[in-house]
Amino acid sequence: MSHLGIQEFFNLFSKDRMDLVEQFYDPDIHFMDPMVNFKTRDELKRYYEKLYQNVDSIRFEFSAEAREGETHIAVWKMILTAKKFNGGKPVIVDGVSHVRFGGKEGKAVYHRDYFDMGAFVYEHVPVLSGLIRLVKKIMSGQH
């Protein structure tokens, strides 16, 4: 069955296009990322609504995608800007999405995102960013 592809969904999706959640995800989606673990489309939609409400712009650059049947793996770079985050300057995070399609309508039934939570959030919080840089220096032997 035809469905939105990963790249199409990620790059069309925004706070003004929450309707795409129903087009891309099965009602019984199992979604995980470093912050959350949801088992329904309604929970995921509420999460996306909160997450995207302060986003000024978001886009994804895909460098690779592999498919094996209904299982898709996509390698991406997210470029996000939000007034209340990182002083409105872009935040760039590398990540990978593992999505499996299925169910009655061929929509996404499993979606797991892998990305460095530190690179996404912690390194952009003023007090924590200095501490993280120090720890990285120590761990790499540069201190």
C-alpha positions in Angstrom: 0.0 0.0 0.0 1.2 3.5 -0.7 2.2 5.7 2.2 4.2 8.8 2.9 7.9 8.1 2.8 10.2 9.0 5.7 11.8 11.9 3.9 8.5 13.2 2.6 6.9 13.1 6.1 9.9 14.7 7.9 10.2 17.6 5.5 6.5 18.3 5.1 5.7 18.0 8.8 5.3 21.2 10.9 3.1 22.7 13.6 0.7 23.6 10.8 0.7 20.1 9.3 -0.3 17.9 12.3 -2.7 16.2 9.9 0.3 14.3 8.5 0.5 12.3 11.8 -2.7 10.4 10.8 -1.4 10.0 7.2 2.0 8.6 8.3 1.4 6.7 11.5 -0.8 3.7 12.3 -3.1 4.2 15.4 -1.0 1.6 17.2 2.4 3.2 16.5 5.2 2.3 18.9 7.4 5.5 18.9 10.7 5.9 20.8 13.4 8.5 20.9 15.9 9.4 23.7 13.2 11.3 25.6 9.9 9.3 25.2 8.3 6.0 24.6 4.7 6.0 23.2 2.4 3.2 22.1 -0.4 5.2 20.4 -0.8 7.8 17.7 -2.8 10.0 20.0 0.1 10.2 22.5 2.6 10.8 19.7 0.5 13.6 18.2 0.2 15.4 21.6 4.0 15.1 22.0 4.6 16.5 18.5 2.1 19.4 19.2 4.1 20.4 22.3 7.5 19.8 20.7 6.7 21.9 17.6 4.8 24.8 19.2 7.9 26.9 19.6 9.8 25.8 16.5 10.4 28.6 14.0 11.9 26.3 11.4 13.0 22.7 11.1 14.3 20.8 8.1 16.1 17.5 7.6 18.9 16.7 5.2 19.0 13.0 4.4 22.4 11.4 3.6 21.2 7.8 3.3 18.2 5.5 3.4 18.1 1.8 3.3 15.0 -0.4 2.9 14.5 -4.1 3.5 10.9 -4.9 2.9 8.8 -2.7 5.2 11.7 -1.7 7.3 13.4 1.6 6.5 16.5 3.2 8.0 17.2 6.9 7.3 20.3 8.8 8.2 19.6 12.5 8.7 20.8 15.9 9.9 18.2 18.1 11.6 18.5 21.8 11.4 16.2 23.5 14.0 15.6 27.0 15.1 13.4 28.2 17.9 13.4 31.6 19.6 13.4 30.1 23.1 16.2 27.6 22.4 19.9 28.4 21.8 19.2 32.1 21.5 17.3 31.5 18.3 20.5 30.2 16.6 20.2 27.0 14.5 20.8 23.7 16.3 22.2 21.0 14.1 21.9 17.3 15.2 22.8 14.1 13.4 20.4 11.2 13.8 19.0 7.9 12.4 15.4 6.8 12.2 14.3 3.2 12.1 10.7 2.9 10.8 8.7 -0.2 10.1 5.5 0.0 8.0 2.6 -2.4 8.3 -0.8 -2.8 9.7 -4.0 -2.7 7.7 -3.1 0.6 5.9 0.6 0.1 5.5 1.4 3.1 7.7 4.3 3.3 10.2 3.8 0.9 13.1 7.2 1.3 14.7 9.4 4.4 14.7 12.6 4.8 16.7 14.9 7.8 16.5 18.5 7.7 17.6 20.4 10.9 18.2 22.7 12.5 20.8 20.6 14.1 23.4 23.6 16.1 24.6 24.2 17.6 21.2 20.5 18.4 20.9 19.7 19.9 24.3 22.3 19.8 27.0 25.1 21.5 25.0 22.9 24.5 24.4 22.0 25.2 28.0 24.5 27.9 29.2 25.4 26.3 32.6 25.6 22.8 31.2 27.4 23.5 28.0 30.6 24.7 29.8 30.5 21.6 32.0 30.0 19.3 29.0 32.9 20.9 27.1 35.1 20.4 30.2 34.1 16.7 30.5 34.8 16.1 26.8 38.2 17.7 27.2 39.0 15.5 30.2 37.8 12.3 28.5 39.8 13.0 25.3 43.0 13.7 27.3 43.2 17.4 26.3 43.0 18.7 29.8 
